[in-house]
Amino acid sequence: MTVTGPDFIALQVRDLERAAAFYEERLGLLRAPFSPPHAVVFATSPVPFAVRDALPGTALDGVAQPGLGVALWLHGTDAQGLHDSLVAAGVPIVTPPFDGPFGRTFAFADPDGYVITIHDKR
């Protein structure tokens, strides 16, 4: 049996509608036609991305940076433009934009404190 790679990514969040609105309004993600209960799935490719209510036993309160140690990178078509838009909206920037092997790259913190890296090279 062989694992072929990531097939679904979901972040557990404190407030589902706040998190979903952030990803829709700030990153331009579109909701998929169907989401399971307690989750919002976005129509991303090649891997679906979602936010979901925290599962029982998952304590997010008091955690400054959930997911510490996990690197989540999302591709965007205009990393600098997205960065500038997030700055204007007061979103915390964790790593300022720089040019590297993955194109223009930067990282921000979402409303729950997850650090998301954006890059614009395919």
LINVENWO-V224874 format. One record per residue. N is the residue number from 1. RES is the residue in three letters. PHI is phi in whole degrees, 0 to 359 (none if undefined). PSI is psi in whole degrees, -180 to 180 (* if undefined). D_FIRST is the distance of its C-alpha to the first C-alpha in Angstrom with 2 decimals. Layout:
BEGIN
<<N:RES:PHI:PSI:D_FIRST> <N:RES:PHI:PSI:D_FIRST>>
END
This chain:
BEGIN
<<1:MET:none:134:0.00> <2:THR:235:135:3.81> <3:VAL:277:135:6.89> <4:THR:258:-10:9.63> <5:GLY:136:177:12.62> <6:PRO:300:141:15.26> <7:ASP:232:-14:15.91> <8:PHE:196:135:18.86> <9:ILE:233:129:21.36> <10:ALA:224:139:24.09> <11:LEU:256:131:26.96> <12:GLN:278:131:28.67> <13:VAL:233:163:32.38> <14:ARG:282:-37:35.73> <15:ASP:224:104:37.29> <16:LEU:302:-49:35.09> <17:GLU:293:-37:37.84> <18:ARG:296:-45:39.08> <19:ALA:294:-45:35.67> <20:ALA:298:-43:35.01> <21:ALA:297:-40:38.51> <22:PHE:301:-50:38.01> <23:TYR:292:-32:34.96> <24:GLU:287:-52:36.76> <25:GLU:284:-39:40.16> <26:ARG:269:-33:39.42> <27:LEU:253:-11:36.30> <28:GLY:78:18:36.88> <29:LEU:288:147:33.57> <30:LEU:252:139:33.78> <31:ARG:293:141:32.53> <32:ALA:290:159:29.95> <33:PRO:299:-25:31.43> <34:PHE:223:137:29.62> <35:SER:227:143:28.79> <36:PRO:289:167:27.87> <37:PRO:304:143:30.59> <38:HIS:68:23:31.33> <39:ALA:210:157:29.58> <40:VAL:234:118:30.48> <41:VAL:260:138:27.83> <42:PHE:256:151:28.94> <43:ALA:276:68:28.37> <44:THR:260:157:26.79> <45:SER:218:150:24.50> <46:PRO:276:-7:21.95> <47:VAL:242:127:20.81> <48:PRO:297:142:22.86> <49:PHE:239:141:24.89> <50:ALA:216:161:26.66> <51:VAL:242:147:29.06> <52:ARG:213:156:29.15> <53:ASP:302:147:31.37> <54:ALA:296:137:30.46> <55:LEU:290:152:28.59> <56:PRO:306:136:30.70> <57:GLY:90:-6:30.87> <58:THR:265:112:30.28> <59:ALA:263:106:33.57> <60:LEU:264:-23:34.24> <61:ASP:294:135:38.01> <62:GLY:83:-2:39.36> <63:VAL:264:113:36.26> <64:ALA:291:-40:37.60> <65:GLN:225:87:34.34> <66:PRO:296:152:31.31> <67:GLY:78:14:27.97> <68:LEU:307:127:29.59> <69:GLY:101:-12:27.21> <70:VAL:257:132:25.01> <71:ALA:259:116:25.87> <72:LEU:247:114:25.87> <73:TRP:248:135:27.08> <74:LEU:240:142:28.21> <75:HIS:273:140:29.57> <76:GLY:225:157:33.12> <77:THR:278:-21:35.48> <78:ASP:215:84:38.40> <79:ALA:299:-42:37.54> <80:GLN:295:-44:41.20> <81:GLY:298:-41:42.44> <82:LEU:295:-44:39.96> <83:HIS:305:-50:40.94> <84:ASP:299:-39:44.60> <85:SER:295:-42:44.09> <86:LEU:294:-41:42.30> <87:VAL:300:-46:45.07> <88:ALA:299:-28:47.70> <89:ALA:271:0:46.05> <90:GLY:81:17:46.10> <91:VAL:284:132:42.34> <92:PRO:295:128:41.81> <93:ILE:264:124:40.63> <94:VAL:270:-42:38.68> <95:THR:231:120:38.46> <96:PRO:294:161:41.06> <97:PRO:301:142:40.19> <98:PHE:210:159:39.66> <99:ASP:262:130:38.66> <100:GLY:211:-165:35.65> <101:PRO:296:-17:32.76> <102:PHE:254:20:31.42> <103:GLY:84:-157:34.89> <104:ARG:292:129:37.10> <105:THR:223:141:35.30> <106:PHE:204:168:36.39> <107:ALA:228:145:35.19> <108:PHE:227:166:36.71> <109:ALA:254:130:36.48> <110:ASP:279:178:35.90> <111:PRO:300:-23:38.02> <112:ASP:266:-3:35.75> <113:GLY:96:-1:35.65> <114:TYR:294:137:32.17> <115:VAL:267:123:32.48> <116:ILE:243:130:31.22> <117:THR:259:136:31.41> <118:ILE:247:138:32.46> <119:HIS:222:159:32.36> <120:ASP:237:16:33.64> <121:LYS:254:135:32.17> <122:ARG:260:*:29.43>>
END
